[in-house]
Amino acid sequence: MEKAENRCFARIRILVEHIDAKVRVFKIVAYRYRNCRKRFGLRVALICGVINFENKN
């Protein structure tokens, strides 16, 4: 039972880590953000949109 739960958890974790790696390619979360703070959310949302678009196609 515990082994099956760990496998299920590992599958989810792998998906999340792959998405995290794709976001880090853009370097916006990998390094300190030095631009205008009020546009940070917009830029992160645009990057996530690009990644979601790539995953759907």
PDBQT receptor file of N, H, CA, C and O in Angstrom, charges set to zero:
ATOM      1  N   MET A   1       0.822  -1.200   0.000  1.00  0.00    +0.000 N 
ATOM      2  CA  MET A   1       0.000   0.000   0.000  1.00  0.00    +0.000 C 
ATOM      3  C   MET A   1       0.865   1.264   0.000  1.00  0.00    +0.000 C 
ATOM      4  O   MET A   1       0.619   2.197  -0.765  1.00  0.00    +0.000 OA
ATOM      5  N   GLU A   2       1.863   1.280   0.853  1.00  0.00    +0.000 N 
ATOM      6  H   GLU A   2       2.064   0.523   1.474  1.00  0.00    +0.000 HD
ATOM      7  CA  GLU A   2       2.723   2.449   0.952  1.00  0.00    +0.000 C 
ATOM      8  C   GLU A   2       3.542   2.644  -0.324  1.00  0.00    +0.000 C 
ATOM      9  O   GLU A   2       3.807   3.773  -0.735  1.00  0.00    +0.000 OA
ATOM     10  N   LYS A   3       3.937   1.541  -0.938  1.00  0.00    +0.000 N 
ATOM     11  H   LYS A   3       3.722   0.624  -0.604  1.00  0.00    +0.000 HD
ATOM     12  CA  LYS A   3       4.719   1.631  -2.171  1.00  0.00    +0.000 C 
ATOM     13  C   LYS A   3       3.885   2.253  -3.294  1.00  0.00    +0.000 C 
ATOM     14  O   LYS A   3       4.405   3.050  -4.074  1.00  0.00    +0.000 OA
ATOM     15  N   ALA A   4       2.615   1.902  -3.386  1.00  0.00    +0.000 N 
ATOM     16  H   ALA A   4       2.192   1.254  -2.752  1.00  0.00    +0.000 HD
ATOM     17  CA  ALA A   4       1.730   2.470  -4.409  1.00  0.00    +0.000 C 
ATOM     18  C   ALA A   4       1.513   3.960  -4.179  1.00  0.00    +0.000 C 
ATOM     19  O   ALA A   4       1.468   4.738  -5.132  1.00  0.00    +0.000 OA
ATOM     20  N   GLU A   5       1.379   4.355  -2.928  1.00  0.00    +0.000 N 
ATOM     21  H   GLU A   5       1.415   3.723  -2.154  1.00  0.00    +0.000 HD
ATOM     22  CA  GLU A   5       1.224   5.780  -2.612  1.00  0.00    +0.000 C 
ATOM     23  C   GLU A   5       2.467   6.564  -2.990  1.00  0.00    +0.000 C 
ATOM     24  O   GLU A   5       2.368   7.673  -3.514  1.00  0.00    +0.000 OA
ATOM     25  N   ASN A   6       3.639   5.995  -2.726  1.00  0.00    +0.000 N 
ATOM     26  H   ASN A   6       3.719   5.094  -2.300  1.00  0.00    +0.000 HD
ATOM     27  CA  ASN A   6       4.880   6.667  -3.072  1.00  0.00    +0.000 C 
ATOM     28  C   ASN A   6       5.025   6.815  -4.580  1.00  0.00    +0.000 C 
ATOM     29  O   ASN A   6       5.512   7.844  -5.049  1.00  0.00    +0.000 OA
ATOM     30  N   ARG A   7       4.620   5.822  -5.341  1.00  0.00    +0.000 N 
ATOM     31  H   ARG A   7       4.225   4.986  -4.960  1.00  0.00    +0.000 HD
ATOM     32  CA  ARG A   7       4.675   5.909  -6.802  1.00  0.00    +0.000 C 
ATOM     33  C   ARG A   7       3.765   7.011  -7.316  1.00  0.00    +0.000 C 
ATOM     34  O   ARG A   7       4.147   7.780  -8.198  1.00  0.00    +0.000 OA
ATOM     35  N   CYS A   8       2.574   7.086  -6.769  1.00  0.00    +0.000 N 
ATOM     36  H   CYS A   8       2.264   6.462  -6.052  1.00  0.00    +0.000 HD
ATOM     37  CA  CYS A   8       1.623   8.129  -7.176  1.00  0.00    +0.000 C 
ATOM     38  C   CYS A   8       2.194   9.513  -6.852  1.00  0.00    +0.000 C 
ATOM     39  O   CYS A   8       2.116  10.430  -7.670  1.00  0.00    +0.000 OA
ATOM     40  N   PHE A   9       2.757   9.653  -5.675  1.00  0.00    +0.000 N 
ATOM     41  H   PHE A   9       2.820   8.908  -5.010  1.00  0.00    +0.000 HD
ATOM     42  CA  PHE A   9       3.360  10.919  -5.269  1.00  0.00    +0.000 C 
ATOM     43  C   PHE A   9       4.547  11.270  -6.164  1.00  0.00    +0.000 C 
ATOM     44  O   PHE A   9       4.730  12.433  -6.522  1.00  0.00    +0.000 OA
ATOM     45  N   ALA A  10       5.350  10.274  -6.526  1.00  0.00    +0.000 N 
ATOM     46  H   ALA A  10       5.201   9.329  -6.236  1.00  0.00    +0.000 HD
ATOM     47  CA  ALA A  10       6.535  10.509  -7.360  1.00  0.00    +0.000 C 
ATOM     48  C   ALA A  10       6.131  10.957  -8.766  1.00  0.00    +0.000 C 
ATOM     49  O   ALA A  10       6.797  11.810  -9.352  1.00  0.00    +0.000 OA
ATOM     50  N   ARG A  11       5.062  10.402  -9.309  1.00  0.00    +0.000 N 
ATOM     51  H   ARG A  11       4.520   9.709  -8.833  1.00  0.00    +0.000 HD
ATOM     52  CA  ARG A  11       4.595  10.805 -10.639  1.00  0.00    +0.000 C 
ATOM     53  C   ARG A  11       4.192  12.270 -10.659  1.00  0.00    +0.000 C 
ATOM     54  O   ARG A  11       4.524  13.005 -11.589  1.00  0.00    +0.000 OA
ATOM     55  N   ILE A  12       3.483  12.681  -9.639  1.00  0.00    +0.000 N 
ATOM     56  H   ILE A  12       3.213  12.084  -8.884  1.00  0.00    +0.000 HD
ATOM     57  CA  ILE A  12       3.058  14.083  -9.551  1.00  0.00    +0.000 C 
ATOM     58  C   ILE A  12       4.268  14.990  -9.373  1.00  0.00    +0.000 C 
ATOM     59  O   ILE A  12       4.359  16.045 -10.001  1.00  0.00    +0.000 OA
ATOM     60  N   ARG A  13       5.205  14.572  -8.507  1.00  0.00    +0.000 N 
ATOM     61  H   ARG A  13       5.130  13.716  -7.996  1.00  0.00    +0.000 HD
ATOM     62  CA  ARG A  13       6.400  15.375  -8.250  1.00  0.00    +0.000 C 
ATOM     63  C   ARG A  13       7.241  15.560  -9.509  1.00  0.00    +0.000 C 
ATOM     64  O   ARG A  13       7.783  16.642  -9.739  1.00  0.00    +0.000 OA
ATOM     65  N   ILE A  14       7.352  14.517 -10.324  1.00  0.00    +0.000 N 
ATOM     66  H   ILE A  14       6.911  13.638 -10.137  1.00  0.00    +0.000 HD
ATOM     67  CA  ILE A  14       8.127  14.610 -11.562  1.00  0.00    +0.000 C 
ATOM     68  C   ILE A  14       7.508  15.630 -12.507  1.00  0.00    +0.000 C 
ATOM     69  O   ILE A  14       8.230  16.423 -13.112  1.00  0.00    +0.000 OA
ATOM     70  N   LEU A  15       6.195  15.626 -12.644  1.00  0.00    +0.000 N 
ATOM     71  H   LEU A  15       5.609  14.982 -12.152  1.00  0.00    +0.000 HD
ATOM     72  CA  LEU A  15       5.521  16.600 -13.507  1.00  0.00    +0.000 C 
ATOM     73  C   LEU A  15       5.780  18.027 -13.033  1.00  0.00    +0.000 C 
ATOM     74  O   LEU A  15       6.061  18.915 -13.839  1.00  0.00    +0.000 OA
ATOM     75  N   VAL A  16       5.686  18.239 -11.737  1.00  0.00    +0.000 N 
ATOM     76  H   VAL A  16       5.458  17.518 -11.083  1.00  0.00    +0.000 HD
ATOM     77  CA  VAL A  16       5.898  19.576 -11.182  1.00  0.00    +0.000 C 
ATOM     78  C   VAL A  16       7.343  20.018 -11.387  1.00  0.00    +0.000 C 
ATOM     79  O   VAL A  16       7.593  21.176 -11.722  1.00  0.00    +0.000 OA
ATOM     80  N   GLU A  17       8.285  19.118 -11.192  1.00  0.00    +0.000 N 
ATOM     81  H   GLU A  17       8.082  18.178 -10.919  1.00  0.00    +0.000 HD
ATOM     82  CA  GLU A  17       9.690  19.487 -11.358  1.00  0.00    +0.000 C 
ATOM     83  C   GLU A  17      10.042  19.761 -12.812  1.00  0.00    +0.000 C 
ATOM     84  O   GLU A  17      10.893  20.608 -13.083  1.00  0.00    +0.000 OA
ATOM     85  N   HIS A  18       9.415  19.071 -13.753  1.00  0.00    +0.000 N 
ATOM     86  H   HIS A  18       8.723  18.383 -13.534  1.00  0.00    +0.000 HD
ATOM     87  CA  HIS A  18       9.655  19.356 -15.167  1.00  0.00    +0.000 C 
ATOM     88  C   HIS A  18       9.135  20.745 -15.540  1.00  0.00    +0.000 C 
ATOM     89  O   HIS A  18       9.791  21.473 -16.285  1.00  0.00    +0.000 OA
ATOM     90  N   ILE A  19       7.973  21.108 -15.032  1.00  0.00    +0.000 N 
ATOM     91  H   ILE A  19       7.440  20.516 -14.427  1.00  0.00    +0.000 HD
ATOM     92  CA  ILE A  19       7.420  22.435 -15.292  1.00  0.00    +0.000 C 
ATOM     93  C   ILE A  19       8.304  23.502 -14.646  1.00  0.00    +0.000 C 
ATOM     94  O   ILE A  19       8.555  24.548 -15.244  1.00  0.00    +0.000 OA
ATOM     95  N   ASP A  20       8.775  23.238 -13.428  1.00  0.00    +0.000 N 
ATOM     96  H   ASP A  20       8.571  22.388 -12.942  1.00  0.00    +0.000 HD
ATOM     97  CA  ASP A  20       9.664  24.174 -12.752  1.00  0.00    +0.000 C 
ATOM     98  C   ASP A  20      10.943  24.386 -13.559  1.00  0.00    +0.000 C 
ATOM     99  O   ASP A  20      11.439  25.509 -13.640  1.00  0.00    +0.000 OA
ATOM    100  N   ALA A  21      11.472  23.346 -14.145  1.00  0.00    +0.000 N 
ATOM    101  H   ALA A  21      11.069  22.434 -14.080  1.00  0.00    +0.000 HD
ATOM    102  CA  ALA A  21      12.683  23.470 -14.966  1.00  0.00    +0.000 C 
ATOM    103  C   ALA A  21      12.416  24.317 -16.206  1.00  0.00    +0.000 C 
ATOM    104  O   ALA A  21      13.269  25.102 -16.620  1.00  0.00    +0.000 OA
ATOM    105  N   LYS A  22      11.240  24.159 -16.795  1.00  0.00    +0.000 N 
ATOM    106  H   LYS A  22      10.547  23.522 -16.459  1.00  0.00    +0.000 HD
ATOM    107  CA  LYS A  22      10.897  24.962 -17.972  1.00  0.00    +0.000 C 
ATOM    108  C   LYS A  22      10.776  26.440 -17.615  1.00  0.00    +0.000 C 
ATOM    109  O   LYS A  22      11.173  27.299 -18.402  1.00  0.00    +0.000 OA
ATOM    110  N   VAL A  23      10.239  26.742 -16.448  1.00  0.00    +0.000 N 
ATOM    111  H   VAL A  23       9.916  26.044 -15.809  1.00  0.00    +0.000 HD
ATOM    112  CA  VAL A  23      10.123  28.134 -16.011  1.00  0.00    +0.000 C 
ATOM    113  C   VAL A  23      11.512  28.711 -15.744  1.00  0.00    +0.000 C 
ATOM    114  O   VAL A  23      11.764  29.875 -16.056  1.00  0.00    +0.000 OA
ATOM    115  N   ARG A  24      12.399  27.926 -15.182  1.00  0.00    +0.000 N 
ATOM    116  H   ARG A  24      12.194  26.980 -14.929  1.00  0.00    +0.000 HD
ATOM    117  CA  ARG A  24      13.751  28.401 -14.860  1.00  0.00    +0.000 C 
ATOM    118  C   ARG A  24      14.587  28.685 -16.102  1.00  0.00    +0.000 C 
ATOM    119  O   ARG A  24      15.585  29.400 -16.010  1.00  0.00    +0.000 OA
ATOM    120  N   VAL A  25      14.214  28.151 -17.247  1.00  0.00    +0.000 N 
ATOM    121  H   VAL A  25      13.404  27.570 -17.321  1.00  0.00    +0.000 HD
ATOM    122  CA  VAL A  25      14.916  28.446 -18.492  1.00  0.00    +0.000 C 
ATOM    123  C   VAL A  25      14.854  29.942 -18.785  1.00  0.00    +0.000 C 
ATOM    124  O   VAL A  25      15.797  30.509 -19.338  1.00  0.00    +0.000 OA
ATOM    125  N   PHE A  26      13.754  30.576 -18.417  1.00  0.00    +0.000 N 
ATOM    126  H   PHE A  26      12.988  30.116 -17.967  1.00  0.00    +0.000 HD
ATOM    127  CA  PHE A  26      13.572  32.003 -18.668  1.00  0.00    +0.000 C 
ATOM    128  C   PHE A  26      14.320  32.880 -17.669  1.00  0.00    +0.000 C 
ATOM    129  O   PHE A  26      14.360  34.098 -17.841  1.00  0.00    +0.000 OA
ATOM    130  N   LYS A  27      14.905  32.302 -16.642  1.00  0.00    +0.000 N 
ATOM    131  H   LYS A  27      14.872  31.312 -16.502  1.00  0.00    +0.000 HD
ATOM    132  CA  LYS A  27      15.763  32.971 -15.653  1.00  0.00    +0.000 C 
ATOM    133  C   LYS A  27      15.057  34.014 -14.791  1.00  0.00    +0.000 C 
ATOM    134  O   LYS A  27      15.724  34.711 -14.026  1.00  0.00    +0.000 OA
ATOM    135  N   ILE A  28      13.738  34.149 -14.885  1.00  0.00    +0.000 N 
ATOM    136  H   ILE A  28      13.196  33.583 -15.507  1.00  0.00    +0.000 HD
ATOM    137  CA  ILE A  28      13.050  35.164 -14.092  1.00  0.00    +0.000 C 
ATOM    138  C   ILE A  28      12.917  34.721 -12.636  1.00  0.00    +0.000 C 
ATOM    139  O   ILE A  28      12.887  35.567 -11.742  1.00  0.00    +0.000 OA
ATOM    140  N   VAL A  29      12.839  33.438 -12.384  1.00  0.00    +0.000 N 
ATOM    141  H   VAL A  29      12.863  32.751 -13.110  1.00  0.00    +0.000 HD
ATOM    142  CA  VAL A  29      12.780  32.959 -11.007  1.00  0.00    +0.000 C 
ATOM    143  C   VAL A  29      14.096  32.340 -10.559  1.00  0.00    +0.000 C 
ATOM    144  O   VAL A  29      14.270  32.044  -9.376  1.00  0.00    +0.000 OA
ATOM    145  N   ALA A  30      15.025  32.141 -11.488  1.00  0.00    +0.000 N 
ATOM    146  H   ALA A  30      14.884  32.382 -12.449  1.00  0.00    +0.000 HD
ATOM    147  CA  ALA A  30      16.310  31.550 -11.134  1.00  0.00    +0.000 C 
ATOM    148  C   ALA A  30      17.238  32.577 -10.484  1.00  0.00    +0.000 C 
ATOM    149  O   ALA A  30      18.067  32.220  -9.648  1.00  0.00    +0.000 OA
ATOM    150  N   TYR A  31      17.104  33.840 -10.860  1.00  0.00    +0.000 N 
ATOM    151  H   TYR A  31      16.430  34.130 -11.539  1.00  0.00    +0.000 HD
ATOM    152  CA  TYR A  31      17.959  34.895 -10.331  1.00  0.00    +0.000 C 
ATOM    153  C   TYR A  31      17.112  35.979  -9.671  1.00  0.00    +0.000 C 
ATOM    154  O   TYR A  31      15.884  35.965  -9.757  1.00  0.00    +0.000 OA
ATOM    155  N   ARG A  32      17.771  36.893  -9.029  1.00  0.00    +0.000 N 
ATOM    156  H   ARG A  32      18.769  36.904  -8.959  1.00  0.00    +0.000 HD
ATOM    157  CA  ARG A  32      17.078  38.011  -8.400  1.00  0.00    +0.000 C 
ATOM    158  C   ARG A  32      16.477  38.914  -9.469  1.00  0.00    +0.000 C 
ATOM    159  O   ARG A  32      17.144  39.263 -10.443  1.00  0.00    +0.000 OA
ATOM    160  N   TYR A  33      15.218  39.289  -9.284  1.00  0.00    +0.000 N 
ATOM    161  H   TYR A  33      14.676  39.005  -8.493  1.00  0.00    +0.000 HD
ATOM    162  CA  TYR A  33      14.513  40.144 -10.241  1.00  0.00    +0.000 C 
ATOM    163  C   TYR A  33      14.872  41.595  -9.959  1.00  0.00    +0.000 C 
ATOM    164  O   TYR A  33      14.650  42.079  -8.848  1.00  0.00    +0.000 OA
ATOM    165  N   ARG A  34      15.425  42.302 -10.948  1.00  0.00    +0.000 N 
ATOM    166  H   ARG A  34      15.605  41.909 -11.850  1.00  0.00    +0.000 HD
ATOM    167  CA  ARG A  34      15.936  43.654 -10.731  1.00  0.00    +0.000 C 
ATOM    168  C   ARG A  34      15.143  44.731 -11.471  1.00  0.00    +0.000 C 
ATOM    169  O   ARG A  34      15.517  45.903 -11.428  1.00  0.00    +0.000 OA
ATOM    170  N   ASN A  35      14.082  44.364 -12.132  1.00  0.00    +0.000 N 
ATOM    171  H   ASN A  35      13.778  43.412 -12.166  1.00  0.00    +0.000 HD
ATOM    172  CA  ASN A  35      13.283  45.347 -12.870  1.00  0.00    +0.000 C 
ATOM    173  C   ASN A  35      12.134  45.859 -12.009  1.00  0.00    +0.000 C 
ATOM    174  O   ASN A  35      12.068  45.581 -10.811  1.00  0.00    +0.000 OA
ATOM    175  N   CYS A  36      11.243  46.601 -12.627  1.00  0.00    +0.000 N 
ATOM    176  H   CYS A  36      11.297  46.827 -13.600  1.00  0.00    +0.000 HD
ATOM    177  CA  CYS A  36      10.093  47.190 -11.941  1.00  0.00    +0.000 C 
ATOM    178  C   CYS A  36       9.214  46.091 -11.338  1.00  0.00    +0.000 C 
ATOM    179  O   CYS A  36       8.804  45.164 -12.037  1.00  0.00    +0.000 OA
ATOM    180  N   ARG A  37       8.926  46.199 -10.035  1.00  0.00    +0.000 N 
ATOM    181  H   ARG A  37       9.259  46.952  -9.466  1.00  0.00    +0.000 HD
ATOM    182  CA  ARG A  37       8.183  45.143  -9.347  1.00  0.00    +0.000 C 
ATOM    183  C   ARG A  37       6.746  44.988  -9.815  1.00  0.00    +0.000 C 
ATOM    184  O   ARG A  37       6.207  43.881  -9.806  1.00  0.00    +0.000 OA
ATOM    185  N   LYS A  38       6.124  46.081 -10.221  1.00  0.00    +0.000 N 
ATOM    186  H   LYS A  38       6.562  46.980 -10.228  1.00  0.00    +0.000 HD
ATOM    187  CA  LYS A  38       4.709  45.975 -10.566  1.00  0.00    +0.000 C 
ATOM    188  C   LYS A  38       4.488  45.188 -11.852  1.00  0.00    +0.000 C 
ATOM    189  O   LYS A  38       3.357  44.784 -12.121  1.00  0.00    +0.000 OA
ATOM    190  N   ARG A  39       5.502  44.958 -12.643  1.00  0.00    +0.000 N 
ATOM    191  H   ARG A  39       6.421  45.286 -12.425  1.00  0.00    +0.000 HD
ATOM    192  CA  ARG A  39       5.362  44.170 -13.863  1.00  0.00    +0.000 C 
ATOM    193  C   ARG A  39       5.839  42.732 -13.703  1.00  0.00    +0.000 C 
ATOM    194  O   ARG A  39       5.761  41.947 -14.649  1.00  0.00    +0.000 OA
ATOM    195  N   PHE A  40       6.330  42.377 -12.524  1.00  0.00    +0.000 N 
ATOM    196  H   PHE A  40       6.394  43.015 -11.756  1.00  0.00    +0.000 HD
ATOM    197  CA  PHE A  40       6.831  41.026 -12.289  1.00  0.00    +0.000 C 
ATOM    198  C   PHE A  40       5.728  39.984 -12.491  1.00  0.00    +0.000 C 
ATOM    199  O   PHE A  40       5.942  38.967 -13.151  1.00  0.00    +0.000 OA
ATOM    200  N   GLY A  41       4.555  40.242 -11.923  1.00  0.00    +0.000 N 
ATOM    201  H   GLY A  41       4.381  41.068 -11.387  1.00  0.00    +0.000 HD
ATOM    202  CA  GLY A  41       3.438  39.305 -12.052  1.00  0.00    +0.000 C 
ATOM    203  C   GLY A  41       3.011  39.112 -13.493  1.00  0.00    +0.000 C 
ATOM    204  O   GLY A  41       2.701  37.997 -13.915  1.00  0.00    +0.000 OA
ATOM    205  N   LEU A  42       2.995  40.199 -14.246  1.00  0.00    +0.000 N 
ATOM    206  H   LEU A  42       3.246  41.105 -13.903  1.00  0.00    +0.000 HD
ATOM    207  CA  LEU A  42       2.635  40.127 -15.656  1.00  0.00    +0.000 C 
ATOM    208  C   LEU A  42       3.633  39.272 -16.429  1.00  0.00    +0.000 C 
ATOM    209  O   LEU A  42       3.242  38.435 -17.242  1.00  0.00    +0.000 OA
ATOM    210  N   ARG A  43       4.911  39.484 -16.175  1.00  0.00    +0.000 N 
ATOM    211  H   ARG A  43       5.229  40.164 -15.515  1.00  0.00    +0.000 HD
ATOM    212  CA  ARG A  43       5.944  38.730 -16.894  1.00  0.00    +0.000 C 
ATOM    213  C   ARG A  43       5.917  37.255 -16.542  1.00  0.00    +0.000 C 
ATOM    214  O   ARG A  43       6.080  36.405 -17.418  1.00  0.00    +0.000 OA
ATOM    215  N   VAL A  44       5.714  36.942 -15.279  1.00  0.00    +0.000 N 
ATOM    216  H   VAL A  44       5.581  37.632 -14.567  1.00  0.00    +0.000 HD
ATOM    217  CA  VAL A  44       5.620  35.541 -14.874  1.00  0.00    +0.000 C 
ATOM    218  C   VAL A  44       4.394  34.898 -15.519  1.00  0.00    +0.000 C 
ATOM    219  O   VAL A  44       4.465  33.760 -15.983  1.00  0.00    +0.000 OA
ATOM    220  N   ALA A  45       3.277  35.613 -15.550  1.00  0.00    +0.000 N 
ATOM    221  H   ALA A  45       3.220  36.537 -15.173  1.00  0.00    +0.000 HD
ATOM    222  CA  ALA A  45       2.064  35.074 -16.179  1.00  0.00    +0.000 C 
ATOM    223  C   ALA A  45       2.275  34.832 -17.672  1.00  0.00    +0.000 C 
ATOM    224  O   ALA A  45       1.789  33.835 -18.206  1.00  0.00    +0.000 OA
ATOM    225  N   LEU A  46       2.984  35.717 -18.344  1.00  0.00    +0.000 N 
ATOM    226  H   LEU A  46       3.379  36.527 -17.910  1.00  0.00    +0.000 HD
ATOM    227  CA  LEU A  46       3.267  35.524 -19.766  1.00  0.00    +0.000 C 
ATOM    228  C   LEU A  46       4.157  34.308 -20.001  1.00  0.00    +0.000 C 
ATOM    229  O   LEU A  46       3.929  33.540 -20.936  1.00  0.00    +0.000 OA
ATOM    230  N   ILE A  47       5.156  34.134 -19.166  1.00  0.00    +0.000 N 
ATOM    231  H   ILE A  47       5.341  34.758 -18.406  1.00  0.00    +0.000 HD
ATOM    232  CA  ILE A  47       6.040  32.974 -19.292  1.00  0.00    +0.000 C 
ATOM    233  C   ILE A  47       5.268  31.685 -19.051  1.00  0.00    +0.000 C 
ATOM    234  O   ILE A  47       5.442  30.709 -19.781  1.00  0.00    +0.000 OA
ATOM    235  N   CYS A  48       4.425  31.678 -18.040  1.00  0.00    +0.000 N 
ATOM    236  H   CYS A  48       4.284  32.470 -17.447  1.00  0.00    +0.000 HD
ATOM    237  CA  CYS A  48       3.608  30.485 -17.761  1.00  0.00    +0.000 C 
ATOM    238  C   CYS A  48       2.645  30.212 -18.915  1.00  0.00    +0.000 C 
ATOM    239  O   CYS A  48       2.381  29.055 -19.244  1.00  0.00    +0.000 OA
ATOM    240  N   GLY A  49       2.126  31.267 -19.525  1.00  0.00    +0.000 N 
ATOM    241  H   GLY A  49       2.340  32.207 -19.257  1.00  0.00    +0.000 HD
ATOM    242  CA  GLY A  49       1.261  31.093 -20.688  1.00  0.00    +0.000 C 
ATOM    243  C   GLY A  49       1.995  30.472 -21.861  1.00  0.00    +0.000 C 
ATOM    244  O   GLY A  49       1.445  29.619 -22.557  1.00  0.00    +0.000 OA
ATOM    245  N   VAL A  50       3.228  30.890 -22.084  1.00  0.00    +0.000 N 
ATOM    246  H   VAL A  50       3.674  31.583 -21.518  1.00  0.00    +0.000 HD
ATOM    247  CA  VAL A  50       4.038  30.308 -23.164  1.00  0.00    +0.000 C 
ATOM    248  C   VAL A  50       4.294  28.834 -22.894  1.00  0.00    +0.000 C 
ATOM    249  O   VAL A  50       4.207  28.009 -23.804  1.00  0.00    +0.000 OA
ATOM    250  N   ILE A  51       4.610  28.498 -21.651  1.00  0.00    +0.000 N 
ATOM    251  H   ILE A  51       4.681  29.168 -20.912  1.00  0.00    +0.000 HD
ATOM    252  CA  ILE A  51       4.877  27.099 -21.300  1.00  0.00    +0.000 C 
ATOM    253  C   ILE A  51       3.607  26.265 -21.453  1.00  0.00    +0.000 C 
ATOM    254  O   ILE A  51       3.663  25.150 -21.971  1.00  0.00    +0.000 OA
ATOM    255  N   ASN A  52       2.465  26.790 -21.010  1.00  0.00    +0.000 N 
ATOM    256  H   ASN A  52       2.419  27.696 -20.589  1.00  0.00    +0.000 HD
ATOM    257  CA  ASN A  52       1.205  26.072 -21.173  1.00  0.00    +0.000 C 
ATOM    258  C   ASN A  52       0.861  25.870 -22.659  1.00  0.00    +0.000 C 
ATOM    259  O   ASN A  52       0.354  24.817 -23.045  1.00  0.00    +0.000 OA
ATOM    260  N   PHE A  53       1.135  26.863 -23.467  1.00  0.00    +0.000 N 
ATOM    261  H   PHE A  53       1.546  27.719 -23.153  1.00  0.00    +0.000 HD
ATOM    262  CA  PHE A  53       0.873  26.766 -24.907  1.00  0.00    +0.000 C 
ATOM    263  C   PHE A  53       1.747  25.678 -25.534  1.00  0.00    +0.000 C 
ATOM    264  O   PHE A  53       1.277  24.906 -26.370  1.00  0.00    +0.000 OA
ATOM    265  N   GLU A  54       3.022  25.618 -25.127  1.00  0.00    +0.000 N 
ATOM    266  H   GLU A  54       3.404  26.245 -24.448  1.00  0.00    +0.000 HD
ATOM    267  CA  GLU A  54       3.915  24.591 -25.640  1.00  0.00    +0.000 C 
ATOM    268  C   GLU A  54       3.465  23.198 -25.228  1.00  0.00    +0.000 C 
ATOM    269  O   GLU A  54       3.567  22.262 -26.021  1.00  0.00    +0.000 OA
ATOM    270  N   ASN A  55       2.973  23.042 -24.013  1.00  0.00    +0.000 N 
ATOM    271  H   ASN A  55       2.890  23.802 -23.369  1.00  0.00    +0.000 HD
ATOM    272  CA  ASN A  55       2.557  21.734 -23.511  1.00  0.00    +0.000 C 
ATOM    273  C   ASN A  55       1.296  21.224 -24.193  1.00  0.00    +0.000 C 
ATOM    274  O   ASN A  55       1.123  20.015 -24.346  1.00  0.00    +0.000 OA
ATOM    275  N   LYS A  56       0.417  22.127 -24.604  1.00  0.00    +0.000 N 
ATOM    276  H   LYS A  56       0.558  23.109 -24.480  1.00  0.00    +0.000 HD
ATOM    277  CA  LYS A  56      -0.840  21.707 -25.231  1.00  0.00    +0.000 C 
ATOM    278  C   LYS A  56      -0.646  21.295 -26.675  1.00  0.00    +0.000 C 
ATOM    279  O   LYS A  56      -1.442  20.513 -27.197  1.00  0.00    +0.000 OA
ATOM    280  N   ASN A  57       0.383  21.793 -27.336  1.00  0.00    +0.000 N 
ATOM    281  H   ASN A  57       1.029  22.428 -26.913  1.00  0.00    +0.000 HD
ATOM    282  CA  ASN A  57       0.619  21.462 -28.741  1.00  0.00    +0.000 C 
ATOM    283  C   ASN A  57       1.640  20.393 -28.913  1.00  0.00    +0.000 C 
ATOM    284  O   ASN A  57       1.945  20.006 -30.041  1.00  0.00    +0.000 OA
TER     285      ASN A  57
